[in-house]
Structure formats: C-alpha cells, structure tokens
Amino acid sequence: MKSRIDIEHVSTLAHLCLGPEEKSALSSQLEKIVDWVGKLEELDLPRGEEGPECHLDFPLCPRPDEVRESLSPERALSNAPDGECPFIKVPKVIEER
C-alpha cells in the first residue's frame, strides 16, 4: 500500500523551509517509512497477558514510578549559558501573527 504524504503540511507543522528538491526527497523517505510501519500492522503476533509477545534481550515493560529527589534549581541551571534562577533564558522562537 503506497501512502501519500502531504509534505507541505508536514513542513508547515515542523516550521521547515524546504526547497523543491528537499520536499521531493523528504516526501519519498516519509512515504517509505509509513509504508514500512504499515507492514508491521499486518503481522499476526501471538498475544500474551501484557500484549504482543516479544523475544528480545531486554525487557520492554515500563519501570514502576518511584519518587526520587529532584535537582535543585541551582544544580539544574549550573550548565545553562544564561540561567537566572529559577529560569533558563532562551531566544524568542514564536512569531506573533
């Protein structure tokens, strides 16, 4: 099944300015990715109690939530280029319309 990607819409959502060649290449790449993911849905996988069985060398189960001590604002900002507790100053990225 060939998927059609609206590259104009995707680039607008991602705030990307793409040239015609980039749009063509990216559109082709995204269509291949979507088609590949679609093929995964066609697999008939046995289901266990927790979902599809998986035979990997590492667990896929999410670890349980646990309360931990968090960083102090000073520690969190220790490597920030322009940190002013308790905030990190960043350049404005949203344009007003």
C-alpha positions in Angstrom: 0.0 0.0 0.0 1.6 3.3 -1.1 1.0 6.2 1.3 0.8 9.7 0.2 2.4 12.3 2.4 1.4 16.0 2.3 4.9 17.3 2.6 3.6 20.9 2.5 1.5 20.3 5.6 4.3 18.4 7.4 6.9 21.1 6.7 4.4 23.8 7.9 3.8 21.8 11.1 7.6 21.4 11.6 8.3 25.0 10.7 10.7 23.9 8.0 11.6 25.9 4.9 12.3 23.3 2.2 13.3 23.7 -1.4 11.7 21.6 -4.2 14.4 19.0 -4.2 14.3 18.7 -0.4 10.5 18.3 -0.5 10.7 15.6 -3.1 13.4 13.6 -1.2 11.7 14.0 2.2 8.3 13.1 0.8 9.7 9.9 -0.7 11.5 9.0 2.5 8.5 9.6 4.7 6.3 7.5 2.4 8.7 4.6 2.7 8.7 4.9 6.5 4.9 5.0 6.7 4.6 2.0 4.4 7.2 0.1 6.4 5.3 0.8 9.7 2.0 -0.3 7.9 3.6 -3.7 7.2 4.2 -4.2 10.9 0.4 -4.0 11.4 0.0 -6.9 9.0 2.0 -9.3 11.3 -0.1 -11.9 13.2 1.7 -11.8 16.6 0.7 -14.0 19.5 -0.6 -12.0 22.4 0.3 -12.7 26.0 -1.3 -11.2 29.1 0.6 -8.0 28.8 0.3 -7.6 25.0 2.2 -9.0 22.0 5.0 -11.4 22.9 8.4 -10.2 22.2 11.7 -12.2 22.0 14.3 -9.5 22.7 17.2 -9.5 25.0 15.9 -6.6 27.1 12.6 -6.0 28.9 10.0 -3.7 27.2 8.0 -3.3 30.4 7.9 0.3 31.7 9.6 0.6 35.1 7.3 1.4 38.0 7.1 5.0 39.1 9.1 5.9 42.1 9.6 9.1 44.0 13.1 10.5 43.7 14.8 13.6 44.9 15.0 16.1 42.1 17.7 18.6 41.1 17.8 21.9 42.9 17.2 24.9 40.6 20.9 26.0 41.1 22.1 22.5 40.0 19.7 22.3 37.1 20.9 25.7 35.8 24.6 25.1 36.5 25.5 24.5 32.8 22.9 26.8 31.3 24.5 29.5 29.2 22.2 32.2 30.5 20.5 30.9 33.6 18.8 33.2 36.1 17.2 31.1 38.9 14.7 29.6 38.6 14.6 30.1 34.8 16.7 29.5 31.7 16.7 32.4 29.3 16.3 31.4 25.7 15.8 33.3 22.4 12.2 34.0 21.3 11.1 31.3 18.9 7.4 32.1 18.4 6.5 34.8 16.0 3.4 36.9 16.5 0.8 36.8 13.8 
